[in-house]
Amino acid sequence: MITSDEYKALRDDLLHVLKSRDQFVLSTIVVTAAILGWAFTNNNTGNNDTCIPYLFLLPLAVIIPNTFFYAAQVRTGKKIGAYLHVFHESDECLGWERRQRLLKDTKPPEYLHIWYTSSFTALGLICILLFIMKGNYIQIPGFIFGIIFGLVLALLCWALITLWLSFNQYPQYLKAWKSVKNIEQELKEKNKLNGIPDGQQPPK
């Protein structure tokens, strides 16, 4: 009963993670659009001297953190899925994660993660391009522009690379959980030989 309760709880957590990932993408798009609309309104004076190009970088304060949060959610989903695969799906009744993995290995790959990564990439590039295109940069010292541009681009690239790598974490988590399971089995065998009841810690 404990095993089935754990399985159900982890499946619920996994579904919650998948739902929150979609909400991250949607909220990022909505907030970015709202801030860019506000930036256009404040820069729509027809005079480049009064243009404030830095306003177009404000959405990156949402895009970059949300990209890291999204990557964390992806890793959490992969970790839970690998755990269910190793500890709960060894019989014929429970096998969604295990069979889904086999399905992915026997069919052409689905590059859904490219869509999610490209969504954050497109939003970030739009902000950077608007920052470059808008305003009179004669008023901005070159080194300041270079520092801001380089820092923003570096943070965005770091976030996107982190997100991309998070989609490939499942094999690593699967291997790690299998190692944990082997350690537990070895410990049980050792305790059994020493006459220690299952679930009881051996004396130090």
N, C-alpha and C positions, 0 to 999 in steps of 0.2 A: 504493500500500500504506500509505503514511504517512497519507493522508487517511482510508482505511477504519479504520486503527488509532485515529486520533483520534476518529472518529465512534463507534466501539465504546466507547472509554474514556469519552467524554462521556455516552453513553447509560447506561453503568453508573453513572456519577456521578449522573445524573439519577434513576435508579431508587433509588439509595441515599438521595438527598435526600427522595424521596417516602416511602420507608419510615421514615426518621428523623422526618419530620413526624408521622406517625401515632403513633410512639412518644412524641413530646413530649406529645401530647394525652393518651394513655393514662397515662403516668407522672405527669402533672400531676393527673389525676383521682384516681389511687391515692394519691399522697402527700397530697393535700388531704384526702381522706377519712380517712386514717390520723391526720393531725394534728388534725382536727376531733374525731375519736373520742377522742383523748387529751385534748383540751381539755374535752370534755364530762365525761370521767371525773374530771378534776381540779376541775371546777366543780360536780359533782353532790353538793353537801353540804346542800342545802336552806336554806342561809343566804346571803342576798345579800351580807352583810358580808364573807364570805370568797371571794366570786366574783372571778375574775381575767379580766375580759373581753378583756384584751389577748392572751390565748392564742388567741382566735379570729381574730386578725389574722396569726398566724404563717404560715398557708398562703400568704398574699400574698407572702412572701419566696420562694416557689417559683413561684406563678402569674405574677407580673409578669416576672421574668427569663425564664421559659419562653415567655411571650408574645413577648418581644423575640427570643429565639432562634428561635422558630417563624417569625416574620416574616422573619428573616434567611435561613432555609431556603427560604421561599417566593420571596424575591428571587433566591436562587441558582438555584432551579429555573427561574424565568422567564428569567434571564440565559442559562443553558445552552440552554434550548429555543429562544430567539431566535437564538443563535449557530448552532445546528444548522440552523435554518430558512434562515438567510442563506448560510452557507458550505458546507453539505453537502447541501442538499435542492433543488438547482436542476435535477436531472435527474428522469426518470420512475421511477427505482428507489427512491431514498430520498426519503420525503416525509411522514413521520409528523407532524412538528411543523407543516409547511405545510398539510397536509390537515386536521389537527385544527383549525387556526385557521380554515380555510374552513368546516369543519363547524359550529363555534361561531357563525359569522356567518350561517348559513343555517337555524338551528334556535332554538327558544326558549332563553333563557339558563338555565344551571344555577347555582343560587345555593348551591353546596356550601360556598363560603367563608363563607357566613352561619352554617352549622352550626359550623364551627371557631371563628369569632369569638364566636358565642354561647356556646360551651362555656366559653371563658375568661371571658367576661362573667358567666355564671351562677355560676361558681365564686367569682369575686371578689365579686359581690353577696351571695352566701350568707355569706361571711366577714364582710362589712361589716354586714349585717343582724344577724347573731349578736352581733357586737361591740356594736351599739346596744341589742339586746334584753336581753342578759345583764348582770347586775351592778348594783350600787348606784352610780349616777353622782353621787350627792350627795358621794361621797368624791373625785370627780375634778373639779378646777377646770375651769370652763367653757372658759377659753382654751386649756388643755392639750388637752382633748377636741377643741376646734375645730381646733387645729393638727394633731393626729394624724389626725383624720377628713379634713380638707382635703388633707393631704399624701398620704395613702393613696389617696383618690379621684382626685387629680390624676395620680399615677403610674399607676394602673390605666387611666384614660382615655387617657393618653399611649400606653401599651402597646397598647391596643385600637385606637386610631386608626392607629398605626404598622402594626399587623397588617392592618387593613382596606385601607390604601393599598398595601401590598405586593402584594395580589392584582391590582392594576391596573397593574403595572409592565411587563407584556409589550410593549405598543406602544412604550413609551419605549426599552426595550432593543433592540427590533427596528429602530427608527429609528437608534439609536446604532451598531449593528453594520453596518447598511447604509452609514452614513457612513464607518465604518472600511474597509469593502470598497471603496467608491469611492475613498478616499484611496490604498489599496494599488494599485488599478488605474491611477490617475493616475501613481503613482510608477513602476510597471512600464513604462508608456508613455514616461515621461520617460527612464528608464534605457535603454530600447530605442533611443530617438532618439540618446542619447549614447553608444551602443555598450557599455553596461555590462551584463555577463551577469546573467541573472535570479537573484535571491537574493543578489547582491553589493551591499554598501552603497556608494553613491557617495562619492568622496573629499570630505572637509570643506575 
